Amino acid sequence: MFKLFKYDPEYFIFKYFWLIIFIPEQKYVFLLIFMNLILFHIKFLKTKLILKNEILLFLLWSILCFVSVVTSMFVEINFERLFADFTAPIIWIIAIMYYNLYSFINIDYKKLKNSIFFSFLVLLGISALYIIQNGKDIVFLDRHLIGLDYLITGVNTRLVGFMNYPTLNTTTIIVSIPLIFALIKNKMQQFFFLCLAFIPIYLSGSRIGSLSLAILIICLLWRYIGGKFAWIKKLIVIFVILLIILNTELLYHEILAVYNSRESSNEARFIIYQESIDKVLENNILFGYGISEYSVTGTWLGSHSGYISFFYKSGIVGLILLMFSFFYVIKKSYGVNGETALFYFTSLAIFFIYETIDPIIIILVLFFSSIGIWNNINFKKDMETKNE
């Protein structure tokens, strides 16, 4: 019983993920995550940590974002978002420090697995509750189980899952996928878990999330049926080509219908993108415009796309710097995890077209922590030893 509530800084964000999600204000989450990082460092003081290339580049990018905020303040100040604008680069630095720690420390496989699988089961349980409720909402601590989805064909419901907004379910899963790969080595079990993870993504109505995960699942399945089943690949390729040729017009209209299914969604997104780009071009194309402002759509500029967000915060210089940072992470991950890393980061690159990973602090920290564990060579060796 007491082990359930035992505090271990290295498992804290995984074990108490759902409690952190329910904290009403991000400033309290910031303080909690920061204090945990300090205790995390204290516990592993004897562990030799090295600031690798990607760490230094991410740190440089975060400093650039901070400078962008300071310089943009001389143009216009939005006091409502001042705290968030100043802390955003600091949050990235904190998340990067988690990544660095998880890349080196020794991690207890059983404790990590129990924490991750518990959080995953909670998410699946909430998804099951959504299906059982059949459109009837449940409110818990001012959070909703169900939200409305305004489609061209009419109003539908979508899974919110007691989170801040519906697509946060999707983002949580996408950033946690490296943990599934780190903890599960059997390819069919990985495939099974990813199929289960598709359920809350589909229920939340995330089109880009569904596409990203579907591509990842297809890539993994494609690799699995290779080798002695290579002839099946040839049949599948021929079948898909024939299917596309014979149904080109139908497929085009179906894809277009899905793309435009949500009422005014695409129009609003492109307005935000255009305004965000214009704002940067008007002020500082090299280093971005770090101060948050409202779009005419009522949403923050620099939102609804990872790439637009990075460009808005740090300009062309920052965007290039960040791409180099991710390149080093991908290179390291490929060296440790092989082509699975390429599959995942391709899926993530697609996800970034329409979504971001940093509006919610715990999600950004979860992302870098997951990648850090996945790239931890010592953890990988321990896993291989257990599987022998």
TAKATA-V250416 format. One record per helix or strand of 2 or more residues. SS is the DSSP state (@ for helix, = for strand). FROM is the first residue (numbers start at 1). TO is the last residue. If there is no record, write none. Layout:
ss-><SS | SS>
from-><FROM | FROM>
to-><TO | TO>
This chain:
ss-><@ | @ | @ | @ | @ | @ | @ | = | = | = | = | @ | @ | @ | @ | @ | @ | @ | @ | @ | @>
from-><2 | 12 | 17 | 26 | 53 | 79 | 109 | 139 | 143 | 146 | 154 | 168 | 187 | 207 | 227 | 248 | 265 | 306 | 339 | 361 | 377>
to-><5 | 15 | 21 | 43 | 73 | 102 | 133 | 140 | 144 | 151 | 159 | 183 | 203 | 224 | 246 | 259 | 283 | 337 | 351 | 374 | 387>
